[in-house]
């Protein structure tokens, strides 16, 4: 199979999302991420740690929750009280067993918008895993295509009963992604 025909699974997408958050948003060095992956595979038998394990960060290390506190997942086994670990990699909705169900991708850097909401969701069971407006099932590509065809953001917001600011954000985000 040539490179152009390779597709990513939903699990691959979740792994890329977590890797992007750890590297770009939280600026964690790649050796910390690698140690975390190796540690979780070896010590806990986790096959795909970035997708299967809920990870937390203090912007210097990666942690897993254990007995109400956080244990360093990069191999030191150091425990941190819950209050110290602030940055949660929580843009993934998980089932009771921890398997990823939905992904809410970042629309902007967390530095630009630290209170960013879950506007777009990717769910392998909705729209064949294509990005949709969260909780609506409306494909984001439809909004962008209609806007590119000349419809106003206000008209789109009215048609889909969505706030104008949300439609603007989706179009901005999807247009940047396509560029």
C-alpha positions in Angstrom: 0.0 0.0 0.0 1.4 3.4 -0.9 1.6 6.3 1.6 -1.4 8.1 0.1 -3.9 5.3 1.0 -2.9 4.8 4.6 -5.7 5.8 7.1 -5.6 6.5 10.8 -7.8 4.6 13.2 -9.7 6.5 15.9 -7.1 5.1 18.4 -4.3 6.6 16.3 -6.1 9.9 16.3 -6.4 9.9 20.1 -2.7 9.0 20.4 -1.8 11.9 18.1 -4.0 14.3 20.1 -2.4 13.3 23.4 1.1 13.6 21.9 0.3 17.0 20.4 -1.0 18.2 23.8 2.0 17.0 25.7 4.5 18.4 23.2 3.0 21.6 21.9 0.7 22.8 24.7 2.5 21.6 27.8 6.0 21.6 26.2 7.1 18.3 27.7 10.3 16.9 26.3 10.0 13.8 24.1 12.2 11.7 26.5 9.6 12.2 29.2 6.9 11.0 26.8 8.9 8.0 25.7 9.7 7.0 29.3 6.0 7.3 30.2 5.1 5.0 27.3 7.7 2.5 28.2 6.9 2.6 31.9 3.2 2.1 31.4 3.7 -0.8 28.9 6.2 -2.6 31.2 4.7 -2.0 34.6 1.0 -2.0 33.9 0.8 -3.9 30.6 -0.9 -1.0 28.8 -0.5 -1.7 25.1 -1.3 1.8 23.8 -0.6 4.2 26.7 -1.4 7.5 25.0 -4.8 6.2 24.1 -5.7 3.8 26.9 -4.5 5.7 29.9 -5.8 8.9 31.4 -2.7 11.1 31.7 -2.1 14.3 33.8 0.7 16.8 33.9 2.4 19.4 36.1 4.1 20.7 32.9 7.3 18.8 33.9 6.2 15.2 34.1 3.3 12.9 33.2 1.3 11.2 35.9 -1.4 8.6 36.3 -4.0 8.6 39.0 -3.4 6.0 41.7 -5.1 5.8 45.1 -6.4 9.3 44.9 -3.0 10.9 44.2 -0.8 11.0 41.1 2.1 8.7 40.4 4.8 9.7 38.0 4.4 7.7 34.9 7.9 8.4 33.6 9.3 5.7 35.8 10.2 7.5 39.1 7.1 6.3 40.9 7.1 9.6 42.7 3.7 10.6 44.1 2.2 14.1 43.9 -0.8 15.4 45.8 -3.9 16.0 43.7 -3.6 19.8 44.2 -0.2 20.0 42.5 -1.1 18.4 39.2 -3.1 21.1 37.4 -2.9 20.3 33.6 -5.3 17.6 32.7 -5.2 16.0 29.3 -8.9 15.7 29.4 -10.2 16.3 25.9 -11.0 12.6 25.5 -14.3 11.2 26.7 -13.8 7.6 28.0 -16.0 4.7 28.9 -16.1 3.0 32.4 -13.0 0.9 31.5 -11.0 3.9 30.2 -11.3 3.2 26.5 -11.6 6.4 24.4 -15.1 7.1 23.1 -14.9 10.7 21.8 -12.2 13.2 21.1 -12.7 17.0 21.4 -9.8 18.5 19.5 -8.2 21.8 20.4 -9.4 24.7 18.3 -6.7 27.1 19.6 -3.7 26.9 21.7 -4.6 26.5 25.4 -2.4 29.6 26.0 -4.8 31.7 23.7 -7.9 30.2 25.2 -7.4 28.3 28.5 -11.1 27.8 29.1 -11.7 26.4 25.6 -14.9 24.4 25.5 -15.8 21.2 23.7 -17.1 22.7 20.4 -16.1 20.0 17.9 -16.2 16.3 18.6 -14.9 13.3 16.8 -16.8 10.1 17.5 -16.2 7.0 15.4 -19.9 6.2 15.7 -21.1 9.6 14.3 -20.6 10.8 10.7 -18.0 8.0 10.2 -15.6 9.7 12.6 -15.6 13.0 10.8 -15.6 16.2 13.0 -19.0 17.4 14.0 -20.4 20.2 16.1 -20.5 18.7 19.6 -23.8 17.2 20.7 -25.5 17.9 17.3 -24.0 15.5 14.7 -23.7 18.4 12.2 -20.5 17.8 10.2 -18.2 20.8 10.4 -17.3 20.3 6.7 -20.9 21.2 5.8 -20.6 24.6 7.6 -17.3 25.3 5.9 -18.6 24.3 2.5 -21.7 26.5 2.8 -19.6 29.4 4.0 -17.2 29.0 1.1 -20.1 28.9 -1.3 -21.0 32.4 0.0 -23.5 32.0 2.8 -23.1 34.3 5.7 -22.1 33.1 9.2 -25.3 34.6 10.6 -27.4 32.6 8.1 -25.6 29.4 9.0 -26.0 30.1 12.7 -29.7 30.6 12.2 -30.1 27.5 10.0 -28.4 25.3 12.6 -29.7 27.1 15.7 -26.2 27.7 16.9 -24.5 30.9 18.3 -22.8 33.0 15.7 -19.5 32.9 17.7 -19.5 29.1 17.7 -20.1 29.0 13.9 -17.2 31.5 13.4 -14.9 29.5 15.6 -15.7 26.2 13.7 -15.1 27.9 10.3 -11.9 29.5 11.5 -10.6 26.3 13.0 -11.5 24.1 10.0 -10.1 26.6 7.5 -6.8 26.6 9.4 -6.7 22.9 9.5 -7.3 22.6 5.8 -4.5 25.1 5.0 
